[in-house]
Every structure is written in structure tokens, then in C-alpha cells.
Amino acid sequence: MRKIINKLVRPFKKSRMLLVSFIITVFSFLFVFATLYQISYLNKIVVNYSKISNAPSSLGKLDVTMEIPIRSDGVKNCWQEDNGSWGSQYDIYIHNETDFPFVDWTLNMTVPEESRIDSSWNGEYINNGSTITIRGSSPAFTAIAPAHNNVKLGFVLYTDELLTTSDFYLSGKFYHNPAKDKLFIIATSLFSVAFIVFVISVILFYLVEKQSKIDNEKIESLLRLCARFIDVRDEYTKMHSSHVGLYSKKIAEELGYDEDFQKSIYYMGMMHDVGKVLIPREILCKPSKLNDEEWFEMKKHTLYGADILEGFTMVDGIQAAALYHHERYDGKGYPKGLKGEEIPIQARIICVADSYDAMHTDRSYRIKLENSVILAELEKNKGTQFDPKVADAMIKLLKENVI
């Protein structure tokens, strides 16, 4: 699981542009989602409007009016039946002067008790005694009251007395179209730009990664050649540099370092003994114990290595790794006598990997040690020669047969 997470997070750790564009894309997406949620919420709000006949009112953003149309002869379109009842054509208007269409509307209007609808148009009508309920009709294009427009309805109604006024109760919803909402347009535009930048960042990142992989292969090939040159001078230490690089990488992985760190420390491990190319072969390959003068010269390989790698900038920290890999955690190492956390972590890891390989291989002065003896040495020297955390990681890898 940790490897999967590291693999997903790695591109964002390596590319600030990728991280920033991803964050902006996420926030702009949330902005789009928030505006959509707001629009959805507004579209669910039921608006109630009432117009009472005996109350003073004026035409507002949303209003209802009723009139008896005028015939061609100039007389209102109403008539009285023989039984004394009145029949009339009534035109109803729903006025919408807002910026949003008015939808799902229902209009209730009061009428006399014995009213009867003879005919109607442009809507659905229900006569409930003293109330007429009207809804818009999609075929008649009255289901929606468009913005800055009105809806015309009508019916012929028979009543005992001519109807000249009514109480109106209108309810419905204003529809906010996301495509016309300024905030939503801004949000989607921002998201589109951010997403395009993010996609470009991803493409550029992997193009750079591809080129970096090619470059790393060239670096590794060069360092392998150098490591082979270092090790070939002593038949007992052939492949030592490569082994130390591999062990260092495994320890770094166990300690939770990312792939870039693992790759770098692998290169550092391969080059940790580069200074030995300047040590006389008679000292380097002496089958017996070195005398004080020879030992003094042998210890200089860390300084020589730092000098050789001074101008090598392809692997950050490689010079310090070569210089300090023989420092001890208790401060009794060389060449500087650094102690504990003063020693770069790369050097502390290489120190353990180097010591393990030295114990695990035949040398001119002894044969390789058994794993049980090596484990005991690692345990014994925790906190003195070795960083305890690094030593514990190596012990775990040995016990689990990873190394």
C-alpha cells in the first residue's frame, strides 16, 4: 500500500508546476460543483405570490392581471343570459419581468360559488367551487413564463354576477440556467484552463521523466564502469562497490525513503570507495595487517574520494557520502570525527552496507563470516559504529532474506 501511495504522490513531489496545477484544478472543480449546487438549490425554491383584489398593488417583477377583452364593436366581451347569469370571456396574464423563466407554476383565483367554466384555452383548468386552479400547458407553450415576457391564458365563465375582480395566489419556481449564470461560466472557464494546464503539466512531466530515465541509464552505465575500475584493483573486493550500492538502496527502501533517494544512494554506494584508486596497490591488496603508516594512508581514501567527486554534480550529495562513510555514530570514526545526526544519512546507510559486505565476502586476511556472526556484530555495534535505525533495518532485511 505504501508503495502505491508513494507512486501516486511521487510526480507531485518532483514537479511543483504539476502540484500547483493539480491544486488549482481541484479547487476550480470544487468551485464549479459549489456553483452547480447553489443553482440547484435556487431552482428548488418555491416562490409564492399573492394579489388581493381589495389591496392596492402595482405591476412588479412578477404579477397577475385579468381583463375582459373588447369586441370589434368596442363593447366588452360579456353578455347576460335569460336566467340573469352573466357570461364573459376572461383573459389572464402572468407577467414575468425577472431575469429567470418561471416554471412549475400554479395559479389559484377566487370566483363566485356557482361559477361554471364553459370553455378555456392555453392551460389546464380545474373548477373547485369558489376557486379555479390553472396550470400551464406545454403544447400551448404556457408551462413556462419566459423571462421579461408574459403568459396569456383564458376561459369563458358563467357567474351570477359579472366577475370584475379576483384574488390571485401564484406559486412556482424560477429556473436558473447554469449556461447563463455568470458565476458558473467563470467557474467552468477557470476549471477548463486549470485542467488544460494540468494535462500539459502531466505530459511535460512524463516527457522529462522519460529523458531523465535515459540520462540516468547513461549515468548508471558510467558509474558501473567506474565501480568496476575501482574493484578490479583488488581481487578480494570485486563487485564490492555494486554490492554496497544495492544494499544501500534496499536499506533506504526499508527506511521509507522515496525512489529518487533510493536511486541516488545506489549511485553513492557504487562510488563510495572511488578514492581507493589513489591508494597504492601494495597497501590495498596487502594480505597481512596494515602497519600504522599504511593504515594512515588507507584512511585517506575518503579524502581522495571527496576530491575526485568534487566536480561531479549529477548526483547531489555523492561527495559527502564518499567523504563520511567511515564516520562512526559514536564520533570515533574518520576523517572528521562526526557524531550521530551530524553524519549525513546517506553516509550512515552506506556505512552499514559497506560493513555488511566486508563481513560477508572473503578478504585477503580472512574468509567471509557466517550470517549469525554478522547479525551479532550488527546488534553489538548499534549506537557505536552504526546508526541504530539503519542497523535495525539491515538486520530486518537479513532475517527476512531480502538480502
DODO-273334 format. One line per field, with one value per residue (C-alpha): x, y, z; residue in one letter. Coordinates in nm, 2 decimals, always signed. Example, Ala and Ser with C-alpha at 12.3 -4.5 7.8 and 13.67 -1.06 7.14 Angstrom:
BEGIN
x = (+1.23 / +1.37)
y = (-0.45 / -0.11)
z = (+0.78 / +0.71)
res = (A / S)
This chain:
BEGIN
x = (+0.00 / +0.28 / +0.45 / +0.12 / +0.08 / +0.44 / +0.40 / +0.09 / +0.24 / +0.59 / +0.50 / +0.36 / +0.67 / +0.90 / +0.72 / +0.60 / +0.42 / +0.23 / +0.14 / +0.02 / -0.18 / -0.34 / -0.44 / -0.59 / -0.77 / -0.92 / -1.03 / -1.17 / -1.37 / -1.50 / -1.59 / -1.79 / -1.95 / -2.04 / -2.20 / -2.40 / -2.52 / -2.62 / -2.81 / -2.97 / -3.08 / -3.22 / -3.41 / -3.59 / -3.71 / -4.09 / -4.19 / -4.53 / -4.71 / -5.05 / -5.26 / -5.57 / -5.84 / -5.91 / -5.54 / -5.36 / -5.09 / -4.88 / -4.72 / -4.39 / -4.14 / -4.40 / -4.77 / -5.11 / -5.37 / -5.72 / -5.93 / -6.24 / -6.14 / -6.31 / -6.50 / -6.47 / -6.77 / -6.59 / -6.80 / -6.66 / -6.69 / -6.96 / -7.34 / -7.63 / -7.83 / -8.21 / -8.19 / -8.00 / -7.65 / -7.35 / -7.12 / -6.79 / -6.45 / -6.17 / -5.80 / -5.55 / -5.19 / -4.89 / -4.63 / -4.26 / -4.02 / -3.74 / -3.42 / -3.53 / -3.81 / -4.09 / -4.17 / -4.39 / -4.64 / -4.99 / -5.24 / -5.54 / -5.81 / -6.13 / -6.46 / -6.83 / -6.96 / -7.19 / -6.94 / -6.91 / -6.63 / -6.78 / -6.46 / -6.09 / -5.76 / -5.38 / -5.38 / -5.53 / -5.83 / -5.99 / -6.31 / -6.33 / -6.64 / -6.52 / -6.17 / -6.03 / -5.68 / -5.48 / -5.16 / -4.97 / -4.98 / -4.66 / -4.84 / -4.96 / -4.62 / -4.76 / -4.59 / -4.31 / -4.34 / -4.03 / -3.80 / -3.92 / -4.23 / -4.58 / -4.82 / -5.17 / -5.45 / -5.82 / -6.17 / -6.53 / -6.70 / -7.07 / -7.14 / -7.45 / -7.28 / -7.02 / -6.67 / -6.46 / -6.20 / -6.04 / -5.79 / -5.48 / -5.24 / -4.95 / -4.67 / -4.38 / -4.01 / -3.75 / -3.53 / -3.16 / -2.99 / -2.62 / -2.52 / -2.64 / -2.52 / -2.21 / -2.06 / -2.09 / -1.94 / -1.65 / -1.61 / -1.62 / -1.38 / -1.13 / -1.17 / -1.12 / -0.80 / -0.67 / -0.74 / -0.57 / -0.26 / -0.27 / -0.28 / +0.01 / +0.20 / +0.14 / +0.26 / +0.57 / +0.64 / +0.65 / +0.85 / +1.10 / +1.08 / +1.15 / +1.45 / +1.56 / +1.54 / +1.76 / +2.01 / +2.01 / +2.08 / +2.38 / +2.49 / +2.45 / +2.64 / +2.93 / +2.92 / +2.92 / +3.23 / +3.39 / +3.29 / +3.44 / +3.76 / +3.77 / +3.70 / +3.93 / +4.24 / +4.17 / +4.05 / +3.90 / +3.68 / +3.55 / +3.18 / +3.21 / +3.10 / +2.80 / +2.70 / +2.72 / +2.51 / +2.24 / +2.24 / +2.22 / +1.92 / +1.74 / +1.81 / +1.68 / +1.36 / +1.31 / +1.35 / +1.07 / +1.27 / +1.13 / +1.25 / +1.47 / +1.65 / +1.70 / +1.84 / +2.08 / +2.21 / +2.26 / +2.49 / +2.66 / +2.72 / +2.88 / +3.12 / +3.19 / +3.54 / +3.64 / +3.93 / +4.09 / +4.21 / +4.48 / +4.59 / +4.90 / +4.81 / +5.06 / +4.86 / +4.52 / +4.60 / +4.83 / +4.74 / +4.85 / +4.76 / +4.85 / +5.10 / +5.03 / +5.18 / +4.99 / +4.67 / +4.71 / +4.74 / +4.45 / +4.22 / +4.30 / +4.08 / +3.78 / +3.96 / +4.08 / +3.72 / +3.58 / +3.85 / +3.77 / +3.39 / +3.41 / +3.30 / +3.06 / +2.71 / +2.49 / +2.42 / +2.35 / +2.54 / +2.77 / +3.08 / +2.97 / +2.88 / +3.23 / +3.39 / +3.19 / +3.11 / +3.37 / +3.24 / +3.10 / +2.78 / +2.97 / +3.21 / +3.52 / +3.53 / +3.73 / +3.81 / +3.62 / +3.51 / +3.14 / +2.88 / +2.52 / +2.30 / +2.59 / +2.68 / +2.47 / +2.21 / +2.34 / +2.68 / +2.52 / +2.34 / +2.65 / +2.85 / +2.62 / +2.60 / +2.98 / +3.04 / +2.80 / +2.96 / +3.31 / +3.19 / +3.00 / +3.29 / +3.63 / +3.92 / +4.29 / +4.32 / +4.01 / +3.72 / +3.37 / +3.17 / +2.85 / +2.52 / +2.47 / +2.81 / +2.72 / +2.39 / +2.56 / +2.81 / +2.54 / +2.35 / +2.67 / +2.77 / +2.43 / +2.48 / +2.86 / +2.97 / +2.62 / +2.31 / +2.07 / +1.78 / +1.99 / +2.14 / +1.79 / +1.67 / +1.96 / +1.90 / +1.54 / +1.63 / +1.88 / +1.63 / +1.36 / +1.61 / +1.56 / +1.94)
y = (+0.00 / +0.24 / +0.17 / +0.25 / +0.58 / +0.67 / +0.60 / +0.83 / +1.11 / +1.10 / +1.31 / +1.59 / +1.58 / +1.61 / +1.88 / +2.19 / +2.30 / +1.97 / +2.01 / +2.37 / +2.30 / +2.00 / +2.20 / +2.48 / +2.22 / +2.06 / +2.39 / +2.51 / +2.18 / +2.24 / +2.59 / +2.45 / +2.20 / +2.47 / +2.69 / +2.40 / +2.31 / +2.67 / +2.69 / +2.35 / +2.49 / +2.81 / +2.60 / +2.42 / +2.73 / +2.77 / +3.13 / +3.24 / +3.55 / +3.67 / +3.96 / +4.05 / +4.24 / +4.50 / +4.57 / +4.84 / +4.70 / +4.78 / +4.58 / +4.44 / +4.18 / +3.91 / +3.98 / +3.86 / +4.06 / +3.98 / +4.17 / +4.13 / +4.18 / +4.44 / +4.31 / +4.46 / +4.68 / +4.84 / +4.66 / +4.43 / +4.07 / +3.98 / +3.91 / +3.84 / +3.52 / +3.49 / +3.35 / +3.66 / +3.50 / +3.66 / +3.50 / +3.66 / +3.59 / +3.65 / +3.69 / +3.61 / +3.73 / +3.62 / +3.88 / +3.78 / +4.08 / +3.89 / +3.76 / +3.40 / +3.18 / +3.10 / +2.72 / +2.46 / +2.73 / +2.70 / +2.99 / +2.98 / +3.25 / +3.31 / +3.31 / +3.31 / +2.98 / +2.89 / +2.97 / +2.74 / +2.73 / +2.69 / +2.68 / +2.75 / +2.77 / +2.77 / +2.58 / +2.32 / +2.44 / +2.29 / +2.45 / +2.37 / +2.56 / +2.91 / +2.85 / +2.79 / +2.63 / +2.69 / +2.53 / +2.59 / +2.37 / +2.25 / +2.22 / +2.58 / +2.70 / +2.83 / +2.59 / +2.83 / +3.20 / +3.33 / +3.60 / +3.95 / +3.82 / +3.71 / +3.41 / +3.46 / +3.23 / +3.25 / +3.10 / +3.17 / +3.17 / +3.19 / +3.36 / +3.50 / +3.84 / +3.98 / +3.90 / +4.21 / +4.13 / +3.82 / +3.72 / +3.56 / +3.31 / +3.22 / +2.97 / +2.84 / +2.83 / +3.05 / +2.84 / +2.94 / +2.81 / +2.72 / +2.81 / +3.17 / +3.20 / +3.44 / +3.27 / +2.93 / +3.05 / +3.19 / +2.87 / +2.64 / +2.87 / +2.86 / +2.48 / +2.44 / +2.65 / +2.48 / +2.13 / +2.21 / +2.34 / +2.03 / +1.80 / +1.99 / +1.96 / +1.59 / +1.55 / +1.76 / +1.58 / +1.24 / +1.37 / +1.50 / +1.17 / +0.98 / +1.19 / +1.17 / +0.79 / +0.79 / +1.02 / +0.80 / +0.50 / +0.68 / +0.79 / +0.44 / +0.29 / +0.54 / +0.47 / +0.10 / +0.14 / +0.34 / +0.10 / -0.19 / +0.01 / +0.06 / -0.30 / -0.47 / -0.35 / -0.59 / -0.95 / -0.98 / -0.67 / -0.73 / -0.63 / -0.47 / -0.13 / -0.26 / -0.47 / -0.17 / +0.03 / -0.24 / -0.30 / +0.08 / +0.10 / -0.18 / -0.02 / +0.31 / +0.14 / -0.03 / +0.30 / +0.45 / +0.68 / +0.75 / +0.62 / +0.92 / +0.89 / +0.51 / +0.58 / +0.84 / +0.63 / +0.34 / +0.56 / +0.68 / +0.33 / +0.24 / +0.53 / +0.53 / +0.38 / +0.58 / +0.73 / +0.39 / +0.43 / +0.66 / +0.41 / +0.21 / -0.14 / -0.29 / -0.14 / -0.21 / -0.58 / -0.65 / -1.00 / -0.92 / -0.65 / -0.29 / -0.11 / +0.24 / +0.42 / +0.21 / +0.24 / +0.62 / +0.61 / +0.38 / +0.61 / +0.89 / +0.72 / +0.91 / +1.24 / +1.13 / +1.02 / +1.36 / +1.54 / +1.32 / +1.37 / +1.75 / +1.84 / +1.56 / +1.73 / +1.46 / +1.30 / +1.55 / +1.46 / +1.20 / +1.38 / +1.39 / +1.02 / +0.93 / +1.15 / +1.04 / +0.68 / +0.57 / +0.81 / +0.63 / +0.70 / +0.75 / +1.00 / +0.78 / +0.74 / +0.93 / +1.17 / +1.44 / +1.25 / +1.35 / +1.21 / +1.09 / +1.31 / +1.52 / +1.24 / +1.26 / +0.99 / +0.86 / +0.81 / +0.63 / +0.39 / +0.32 / +0.26 / -0.03 / -0.17 / -0.14 / -0.32 / -0.60 / -0.66 / -0.66 / -0.92 / -1.12 / -1.16 / -1.33 / -1.09 / -1.13 / -1.16 / -1.38 / -1.58 / -1.44 / -1.46 / -1.66 / -1.47 / -1.54 / -1.38 / -1.08 / -1.03 / -1.04 / -0.78 / -0.55 / -0.58 / -0.53 / -0.21 / -0.04 / +0.31 / +0.29 / +0.22 / +0.22 / +0.44 / +0.21 / +0.27 / +0.19 / -0.12 / -0.24 / -0.20 / -0.41 / -0.68 / -0.70 / -0.74 / -1.01 / -1.20 / -1.18 / -1.30 / -0.98 / -0.95)
z = (+0.00 / +0.09 / -0.25 / -0.43 / -0.24 / -0.30 / -0.67 / -0.69 / -0.48 / -0.64 / -0.95 / -0.73 / -0.51 / -0.81 / -1.00 / -0.83 / -1.15 / -1.16 / -0.79 / -0.83 / -1.14 / -0.97 / -0.66 / -0.88 / -1.09 / -0.78 / -0.63 / -0.96 / -0.98 / -0.63 / -0.74 / -1.03 / -0.80 / -0.55 / -0.81 / -0.95 / -0.60 / -0.55 / -0.88 / -0.80 / -0.46 / -0.61 / -0.87 / -0.59 / -0.40 / -0.43 / -0.48 / -0.36 / -0.49 / -0.39 / -0.52 / -0.32 / -0.50 / -0.24 / -0.17 / -0.36 / -0.59 / -0.89 / -1.16 / -1.03 / -1.14 / -1.10 / -1.13 / -1.24 / -1.42 / -1.55 / -1.81 / -2.02 / -2.38 / -2.61 / -2.91 / -3.25 / -3.19 / -2.89 / -2.63 / -2.36 / -2.45 / -2.19 / -2.20 / -1.98 / -2.02 / -1.99 / -1.65 / -1.53 / -1.51 / -1.68 / -1.93 / -2.03 / -2.18 / -1.93 / -2.03 / -1.76 / -1.78 / -1.58 / -1.61 / -1.55 / -1.57 / -1.39 / -1.55 / -1.50 / -1.65 / -1.41 / -1.42 / -1.25 / -1.17 / -1.03 / -1.02 / -0.79 / -0.84 / -0.64 / -0.82 / -0.71 / -0.57 / -0.86 / -1.14 / -1.44 / -1.70 / -2.04 / -2.24 / -2.18 / -2.37 / -2.32 / -1.99 / -1.76 / -1.56 / -1.25 / -1.11 / -0.74 / -0.64 / -0.54 / -0.67 / -1.02 / -1.04 / -1.35 / -1.47 / -1.79 / -2.09 / -2.27 / -2.61 / -2.57 / -2.46 / -2.14 / -1.90 / -1.87 / -1.82 / -2.00 / -1.86 / -1.94 / -2.10 / -2.01 / -2.05 / -2.17 / -2.05 / -2.09 / -2.04 / -2.08 / -1.74 / -1.64 / -1.30 / -1.12 / -1.13 / -1.37 / -1.24 / -1.24 / -0.97 / -0.81 / -0.55 / -0.71 / -0.55 / -0.77 / -0.68 / -0.88 / -0.92 / -1.10 / -1.32 / -1.31 / -1.63 / -1.54 / -1.90 / -1.84 / -1.48 / -1.47 / -1.17 / -1.32 / -1.65 / -1.46 / -1.26 / -1.57 / -1.76 / -1.47 / -1.44 / -1.82 / -1.82 / -1.50 / -1.64 / -1.97 / -1.78 / -1.56 / -1.86 / -2.02 / -1.69 / -1.68 / -2.04 / -1.98 / -1.65 / -1.82 / -2.12 / -1.87 / -1.68 / -2.00 / -2.08 / -1.71 / -1.73 / -2.04 / -1.86 / -1.55 / -1.76 / -1.90 / -1.55 / -1.41 / -1.70 / -1.64 / -1.26 / -1.31 / -1.53 / -1.26 / -0.99 / -1.19 / -1.23 / -0.85 / -0.76 / -1.03 / -0.84 / -0.56 / -0.64 / -0.30 / -0.34 / -0.69 / -0.71 / -0.37 / -0.49 / -0.68 / -0.37 / -0.14 / -0.38 / -0.39 / -0.01 / +0.05 / -0.18 / +0.00 / +0.34 / +0.21 / +0.08 / +0.42 / +0.60 / +0.38 / +0.15 / -0.19 / -0.53 / -0.60 / -0.27 / -0.33 / -0.68 / -0.55 / -0.27 / -0.51 / -0.71 / -0.39 / -0.28 / -0.61 / -0.58 / -0.20 / -0.25 / -0.55 / -0.35 / -0.34 / -0.70 / -0.55 / -0.27 / -0.37 / -0.47 / -0.23 / +0.06 / -0.09 / -0.15 / +0.14 / +0.27 / +0.63 / +0.88 / +0.78 / +0.99 / +1.13 / +0.84 / +0.58 / +0.78 / +0.79 / +0.41 / +0.36 / +0.56 / +0.31 / +0.05 / +0.19 / +0.13 / -0.21 / -0.30 / -0.20 / -0.41 / -0.71 / -0.68 / -0.61 / -0.96 / -1.01 / -0.98 / -1.14 / -0.80 / -0.52 / -0.20 / -0.35 / -0.24 / +0.12 / +0.11 / -0.01 / +0.25 / +0.56 / +0.50 / +0.76 / +1.03 / +1.34 / +1.52 / +1.85 / +1.69 / +1.68 / +1.30 / +1.03 / +0.87 / +1.07 / +1.38 / +1.32 / +1.56 / +1.54 / +1.33 / +1.22 / +0.98 / +0.66 / +0.65 / +0.32 / +0.48 / +0.78 / +0.54 / +0.33 / +0.65 / +0.74 / +0.38 / +0.35 / +0.68 / +0.59 / +0.25 / +0.41 / +0.66 / +0.40 / +0.15 / +0.16 / +0.22 / +0.19 / +0.57 / +0.65 / +0.49 / +0.50 / +0.82 / +0.89 / +0.88 / +1.26 / +1.33 / +1.11 / +1.28 / +1.62 / +1.50 / +1.37 / +1.70 / +1.91 / +1.72 / +1.72 / +1.87 / +1.85 / +1.49 / +1.34 / +1.34 / +1.54 / +1.30 / +1.00 / +1.17 / +1.26 / +0.90 / +0.78 / +1.05 / +0.94 / +0.57 / +0.66 / +0.88 / +0.61 / +0.35 / +0.14 / +0.13)
res = (M / R / K / I / I / N / K / L / V / R / P / F / K / K / S / R / M / L / L / V / S / F / I / I / T / V / F / S / F / L / F / V / F / A / T / L / Y / Q / I / S / Y / L / N / K / I / V / V / N / Y / S / K / I / S / N / A / P / S / S / L / G / K / L / D / V / T / M / E / I / P / I / R / S / D / G / V / K / N / C / W / Q / E / D / N / G / S / W / G / S / Q / Y / D / I / Y / I / H / N / E / T / D / F / P / F / V / D / W / T / L / N / M / T / V / P / E / E / S / R / I / D / S / S / W / N / G / E / Y / I / N / N / G / S / T / I / T / I / R / G / S / S / P / A / F / T / A / I / A / P / A / H / N / N / V / K / L / G / F / V / L / Y / T / D / E / L / L / T / T / S / D / F / Y / L / S / G / K / F / Y / H / N / P / A / K / D / K / L / F / I / I / A / T / S / L / F / S / V / A / F / I / V / F / V / I / S / V / I / L / F / Y / L / V / E / K / Q / S / K / I / D / N / E / K / I / E / S / L / L / R / L / C / A / R / F / I / D / V / R / D / E / Y / T / K / M / H / S / S / H / V / G / L / Y / S / K / K / I / A / E / E / L / G / Y / D / E / D / F / Q / K / S / I / Y / Y / M / G / M / M / H / D / V / G / K / V / L / I / P / R / E / I / L / C / K / P / S / K / L / N / D / E / E / W / F / E / M / K / K / H / T / L / Y / G / A / D / I / L / E / G / F / T / M / V / D / G / I / Q / A / A / A / L / Y / H / H / E / R / Y / D / G / K / G / Y / P / K / G / L / K / G / E / E / I / P / I / Q / A / R / I / I / C / V / A / D / S / Y / D / A / M / H / T / D / R / S / Y / R / I / K / L / E / N / S / V / I / L / A / E / L / E / K / N / K / G / T / Q / F / D / P / K / V / A / D / A / M / I / K / L / L / K / E / N / V / I)
